[in-house]
Amino acid sequence: MTTLGRDTKITWFGHATFLYETPGGKRIMIDPWVYENPSCPDNLKDFGSLDAMLITHGHFDHIVDAVGVAQATRPRQIVSIFEIENWLGRKGVENTVGMNKGGTVDVQGVRVTMLHADHSCGITDDDGSIIYGGEAVGYLLELENGLRIYQSGDTAIFGDMRLYGELFRPEVAVLPIGDYFTMDPRQAAYAAEMLGVKYVIPSHYGTFPILTGTPQMLRDELVKRGYECHVFEPKPGETVS
């Protein structure tokens, strides 16, 4: 367990799935890929109750377990972009909240703002066809104690990250580093500096051989830029607390 402090726990299930346990005692899962996630430890396959769920986009490694997890845990709110909310509703999922970029909602006492991500967003339906899933997004979470976390979702680097740093002043960023489908460590280092964060939790790396970025590569790139930023390196199943 590594230390973030301020009464917050963030557990990495591997790949891009995270469970937030907030200072107010809420349990919020982001991008549920649990049951067939090769990085997810077996002891996390049964993770208990959820108060809410956030979905960044429709690719299988972020949404494939959304219906099953929703049916098993019955979260009070499931937040996604409008098109994914519509798809979830047609699958029988309840308590969905469909919103769009720039909007802010109260999620069980956590202030959640939907932001841009530079990525695609097709949903693979039950028959194998790819259907429109709106656009990929990220989220800015302001927890009950004021801690601000930028969860970028899958994305390439884009210039508005600097604006997000000015507008929202996040203290922590969860950034993909795997390369090929998302940012690589070099882009992530630029992103951390533009956001102005002092802590980064890497995601979307190591699950498959093609995802070659590593936390140490991110640290090296930050040193090259002369930007001081702590990079956490939890193993799947571990908690940044």
C-alpha positions in Angstrom: 0.0 0.0 0.0 1.4 3.4 -1.0 0.5 6.7 0.5 -1.6 9.4 -1.1 -3.3 10.5 2.2 -6.4 12.6 2.8 -8.7 9.7 3.6 -8.9 8.3 0.0 -8.2 4.8 -1.3 -7.7 4.0 -5.0 -7.4 0.3 -5.8 -6.1 -0.7 -9.2 -7.8 -3.8 -10.6 -5.3 -3.9 -13.5 -5.4 -2.3 -16.9 -7.8 0.7 -16.6 -10.2 -0.4 -13.9 -10.1 1.5 -10.6 -12.1 1.4 -7.4 -12.3 4.7 -5.4 -13.2 4.6 -1.7 -13.9 8.2 -0.9 -13.6 10.1 2.4 -17.4 10.0 2.6 -17.4 6.2 2.5 -18.6 5.9 -1.1 -17.3 3.1 -3.4 -17.0 4.2 -7.1 -15.7 2.0 -9.8 -14.3 3.4 -13.1 -14.4 1.3 -16.3 -15.5 -2.1 -15.1 -13.4 -4.9 -16.6 -13.1 -7.4 -13.8 -14.2 -11.0 -14.5 -12.0 -11.7 -17.6 -9.4 -9.0 -17.0 -6.1 -11.0 -17.2 -4.5 -8.5 -14.8 -7.2 -8.5 -12.2 -6.3 -10.7 -9.2 -8.8 -13.5 -8.3 -9.4 -12.0 -4.9 -10.9 -8.9 -6.5 -13.4 -10.7 -8.7 -15.8 -10.4 -5.8 -15.4 -6.8 -4.7 -18.5 -6.2 -2.7 -21.0 -3.3 -3.1 -20.8 -0.2 -5.3 -22.4 3.2 -4.8 -21.6 4.4 -8.3 -19.9 3.6 -11.6 -18.2 5.8 -14.2 -17.6 4.7 -17.8 -15.1 6.6 -20.0 -15.9 4.9 -23.3 -17.3 1.8 -25.1 -14.3 -0.4 -25.8 -14.5 -3.9 -24.4 -11.7 -3.4 -22.0 -13.6 -0.6 -20.3 -17.3 -1.6 -20.6 -17.6 -5.4 -21.1 -18.5 -6.1 -17.5 -20.6 -3.0 -17.0 -23.9 -4.8 -17.3 -22.9 -7.8 -15.1 -21.3 -5.5 -12.4 -24.4 -3.3 -12.5 -26.7 -6.2 -12.0 -24.6 -7.7 -9.3 -24.1 -4.5 -7.2 -27.0 -2.2 -8.3 -25.1 1.1 -8.0 -27.3 4.1 -7.3 -25.7 6.0 -10.3 -24.0 4.8 -13.4 -22.5 7.8 -15.3 -21.5 7.8 -19.0 -21.8 9.8 -22.1 -25.4 9.9 -23.4 -25.0 7.3 -26.2 -23.5 4.7 -23.8 -26.2 5.5 -21.3 -28.8 4.7 -24.0 -27.0 1.4 -24.8 -26.9 0.4 -21.1 -30.6 1.2 -20.7 -31.4 -1.1 -23.6 -29.5 -3.9 -21.8 -31.8 -3.4 -18.8 -29.3 -1.5 -16.6 -31.0 0.8 -14.1 -30.0 4.1 -12.5 -28.1 5.4 -15.5 -27.1 9.0 -15.9 -26.4 10.1 -19.5 -24.5 13.4 -19.8 -21.9 15.1 -22.0 -18.6 16.9 -22.0 -18.4 20.0 -19.9 -21.3 18.9 -17.7 -21.0 18.3 -13.9 -23.1 16.0 -11.8 -23.2 15.1 -8.1 -22.3 11.4 -7.8 -23.0 10.3 -4.2 -21.4 13.5 -2.8 -18.5 13.5 -5.3 -18.5 16.4 -7.8 -17.9 14.8 -11.3 -17.2 16.8 -14.4 -17.1 15.0 -17.8 -14.1 16.1 -19.9 -12.7 15.5 -23.4 -10.5 12.5 -24.3 -8.8 12.0 -27.6 -9.8 8.4 -28.5 -12.4 6.4 -30.3 -15.5 4.9 -28.7 -17.2 2.1 -30.7 -19.1 -0.5 -28.7 -18.9 -4.2 -29.6 -22.4 -5.4 -29.4 -23.6 -8.9 -28.6 -23.5 -10.0 -32.2 -19.9 -8.7 -32.7 -20.9 -5.6 -34.6 -19.4 -2.3 -33.6 -22.0 0.4 -32.9 -21.7 4.1 -32.2 -20.9 4.9 -28.6 -20.7 8.7 -28.7 -17.2 9.9 -27.8 -14.5 8.9 -25.3 -14.3 11.0 -22.2 -12.3 11.6 -19.0 -13.5 12.8 -15.6 -12.5 15.4 -13.0 -13.5 14.1 -9.6 -13.7 16.5 -6.6 -14.0 14.3 -3.5 -15.8 15.3 -0.3 -12.6 16.5 1.2 -11.7 18.7 -1.8 -9.1 16.3 -3.3 -9.2 16.7 -7.1 -8.4 13.8 -9.3 -8.2 13.8 -13.1 -9.1 10.4 -14.6 -8.2 10.9 -18.2 -9.6 7.6 -19.6 -7.9 6.3 -22.7 -6.4 9.3 -24.6 -3.6 10.8 -26.6 -2.1 14.0 -25.4 -4.1 17.2 -26.4 -3.5 20.8 -25.7 -6.6 21.5 -23.6 -5.0 19.5 -20.8 -3.2 22.8 -19.9 -6.6 24.5 -19.7 -7.8 21.7 -17.4 -4.8 22.4 -15.2 -5.8 26.0 -15.0 -9.5 25.5 -14.6 -9.6 22.5 -12.2 -6.2 22.4 -10.6 -6.1 18.6 -10.2 -3.6 17.3 -7.6 -3.6 13.7 -8.9 -3.9 12.3 -12.5 -4.6 8.8 -13.6 -3.0 8.6 -17.1 -2.5 5.8 -19.6 1.1 5.1 -20.5 1.0 1.8 -22.5 1.5 3.3 -26.0 -0.1 1.9 -29.2 -3.7 2.5 -28.2 -3.0 5.5 -25.9 -0.3 7.9 -24.8 3.2 6.6 -24.3 5.3 7.6 -21.3 6.7 10.7 -23.1 3.3 12.1 -23.9 2.1 11.3 -20.3 5.1 13.3 -18.9 4.0 16.3 -21.0 0.4 15.8 -19.9 1.4 15.7 -16.2 3.3 19.0 -16.6 0.4 20.7 -18.5 -2.0 19.5 -15.8 0.3 20.7 -13.1 -0.3 17.6 -11.0 2.2 16.4 -8.4 1.1 12.7 -8.4 0.4 10.3 -11.3 -1.1 6.8 -11.1 -0.3 5.1 -14.4 -2.9 2.9 -16.2 -3.5 0.9 -19.3 -0.1 -0.7 -19.4 1.4 -4.2 -19.0 -1.9 -6.1 -19.7 -0.7 -7.3 -23.1 2.8 -7.4 -24.6 1.9 -4.6 -27.1 1.4 -2.1 -24.2 5.1 -1.4 -23.7 5.1 1.7 -21.5 6.2 1.4 -17.9 6.1 3.7 -14.8 9.9 3.9 -14.8 9.9 5.1 -18.4 7.4 7.8 -17.3 9.7 8.8 -14.4 12.7 9.0 -16.8 10.7 11.3 -19.1 9.7 13.6 -16.2 13.3 13.9 -15.2 14.2 14.8 -18.8 11.6 17.6 -18.6 12.8 18.7 -15.2 9.3 18.4 -13.8 8.9 17.0 -10.3 6.0 14.6 -10.0 5.7 11.4 -8.0 4.7 8.3 -10.0 2.9 5.6 -8.0 3.5 2.1 -9.1 0.9 -0.2 -7.5 0.7 -3.8 -8.6 -2.8 -5.0 -9.8 -4.8 -5.5 -6.6 -2.9 -2.9 -4.6 -4.2 0.3 -3.2 -2.9 3.8 -3.2 -4.2 5.0 0.1 
